[in-house]
Amino acid sequence: QVQLVQSGGEVKKPGASVKVSCKASGYTFSTYGFSWVRQAPGQGPEWMGWISAYNGNTNYAQTYQGRVTMTTDTSASTVYMELRSLRSDDTAVYYCARDRGRDCRGGRCVTYGLDVWGQGTTVTVSS
Amino acid sequence: AIQMTQSPSSLSASVGDRVTITCRASQDIRNELGWYQQKPGKAPKLLINAASILQSGVPSRFSGDGSGTDFTLTISSLQPEDFATYYCLQDFNHPRTFGQGTTLVSK
């Protein structure tokens, strides 16, 4: 079955970096992209950005521009999200999600949403 | 960025009730919207894509409607396992934006 398995929780000090991995299985990795979403305690989810698993193209939310890098390792069917210069308000659960994007056929387009999610990685930033 | 305004933020209901959650986009997003259910400590789960397409395995009591700027998620007969938080997410463009969420609580 299609599955995304994320790396374990992290505790970091302010100013440090964190790199979260997300390993996909059960489908052809390069077919779809991935979105990263984070959720601070007691808050709603927030979209951080997207990466194509086909060619590595990225699109980051303005909030994270310059601080986040998303990459893929196709040979390992794994996508990574690195966040730098961590602050206490980066404490959150970070999720990867398969992003099937928009499929257009015969002049009709359908969007498929974030249909498979990882289990989440808790990142705690504390001095 | 497209703003997604979801209402209500909280909804008190009983098992068997019909409930409707609304999401409004700040611009036309065609039908490019998904609905997600989230339970405490769990990842969001996609219920509906393209405004009205029910994901495989999702009970038929869930339905979605709308296009343009106004969208609804309806649960026709609330079940105990449906008490959760629901979010809309626009798939029209980047940055993707979520609604603020609607928490269903037991009356």
Contacts between the chains, C-beta under 8 A, distances in Angstrom:
chain1	res1	chain2	res2	distance
A	35	B	96	6.6
A	37	B	44	7.7
A	44	B	87	6.3
A	44	B	98	5.7
A	44	B	99	7.7
A	44	B	100	5.7
A	44	B	101	4.6
A	45	B	38	7.7
A	45	B	44	6.2
A	45	B	87	6.4
A	45	B	89	8.0
A	45	B	98	5.3
A	46	B	98	7.0
A	47	B	89	7.7
A	47	B	95	5.8
A	47	B	96	4.1
A	47	B	97	6.8
A	47	B	98	6.8
A	49	B	95	8.0
A	50	B	94	6.2
A	50	B	96	7.6
A	59	B	94	4.5
A	59	B	95	7.8
A	61	B	94	7.8
A	61	B	95	4.5
A	62	B	1	7.7
A	62	B	95	6.9
A	95	B	43	5.5
A	95	B	44	7.6
A	97	B	43	7.8
A	101	B	91	7.8
A	102	B	32	7.3
A	102	B	91	7.2
A	109	B	30	7.9
A	110	B	49	7.6
A	110	B	50	5.0
A	110	B	53	7.4
A	111	B	31	7.9
A	111	B	32	4.5
A	111	B	33	8.0
A	111	B	34	7.4
A	111	B	49	6.3
A	111	B	50	5.5
A	111	B	91	3.9
A	111	B	92	7.7
A	112	B	49	5.2
A	112	B	50	7.4
A	112	B	91	7.8
A	113	B	34	3.5
A	113	B	36	8.0
A	113	B	46	5.0
A	113	B	49	4.1
A	113	B	50	7.9
A	113	B	89	6.9
A	113	B	91	5.8
A	114	B	34	7.1
A	114	B	36	7.7
A	114	B	44	7.5
A	114	B	46	6.1
A	114	B	89	7.1
A	115	B	46	5.0
A	115	B	49	7.2
A	115	B	55	7.1
A	117	B	43	3.8
A	117	B	44	6.3
A	117	B	45	7.3
A	118	B	43	6.7
A	119	B	43	6.4
A	120	B	43	5.6
